[in-house]
């Protein structure tokens, strides 16, 4: 049986400001980082296809 989902905590003060700033400016991914991430994803997903 599944466990109930807890309520999401509300952020206040400096935590809220940092969270909003991070949401407005997400970290950028270089082309090399993207290719590496996708290669890892494809390798893992190939296990499930067979």
C-alpha positions as CSV (number, residue, x, y, z in Angstrom):
1,X,0.0,0.0,0.0
2,X,1.3,3.5,-0.9
3,X,2.2,6.0,1.8
4,X,0.4,9.3,1.9
5,X,2.3,12.2,0.3
6,X,3.4,14.8,2.9
7,X,2.6,18.4,2.4
8,X,5.2,20.6,0.6
9,X,6.9,22.9,3.1
10,X,6.5,26.6,2.5
11,X,9.7,28.6,2.1
12,X,10.3,31.9,3.8
13,X,12.9,34.6,3.9
14,X,16.3,33.9,2.4
15,X,15.4,30.3,1.4
16,X,12.4,31.6,-0.6
17,X,14.6,34.3,-2.3
18,X,17.2,31.7,-3.3
19,X,14.6,29.3,-4.6
20,X,12.9,32.0,-6.8
21,X,16.3,33.2,-8.1
22,X,17.2,29.6,-9.0
23,X,13.9,29.1,-10.8
24,X,14.3,32.3,-12.8
25,X,17.9,31.4,-13.8
26,X,18.3,27.6,-14.1
27,X,21.9,26.4,-14.6
28,X,23.0,26.1,-18.2
29,X,24.1,22.8,-19.7
30,X,27.0,22.8,-22.2
31,X,26.8,20.7,-25.4
32,X,29.3,18.2,-24.0
33,X,27.4,17.8,-20.7
34,X,24.2,17.2,-22.6
35,X,25.8,14.6,-24.9
36,X,27.3,12.8,-21.9
37,X,23.9,12.9,-20.0
38,X,22.1,11.5,-23.1
39,X,24.7,8.8,-23.6
40,X,24.2,7.6,-20.1
41,X,20.4,7.8,-20.4
42,X,20.5,5.7,-23.6
43,X,22.8,3.1,-22.0
44,X,20.5,2.7,-19.1
45,X,17.4,2.6,-21.2
46,X,18.9,-0.1,-23.5
47,X,18.9,-2.5,-20.6
48,X,15.2,-2.2,-20.3
49,X,14.4,-2.6,-24.0
50,X,15.9,-6.1,-24.3
